[in-house]
């Protein structure tokens, strides 16, 4: 009976660990690359800004750079859209699952990191 319980607990732990790895958010990916929370956040945990854009532009480049970087990777480039330079956080959520902003009006399917 104890062995069965131990095996059940181990399986539950392993499944939870695999699921946790599959549901990593964008912030987890940044931390895994050695970035600290202060890189993106102010001391009161607000997202820093860089000009009109989120602080993301500091490392990833401005909107023009993102359009160029993602050109040809999608049927319709999500960064070259008609709404102009949206804040990165409209799609890239950091601490929760990203959202497909364009999908609110269009049938474009994007996996948003």
Secondary structure, 3 states (H helix, E strand, C coil): CHHHHHHHHHHHHHHHHHHHHHCCCHHHHHHHCCCCHHHHECCCCCECEECCEECHHHHHCCHHHHHHHHCCCCCCCCCCCCCCCCCHHHCCCCCCCCCCHHHHCCCCCCCCC
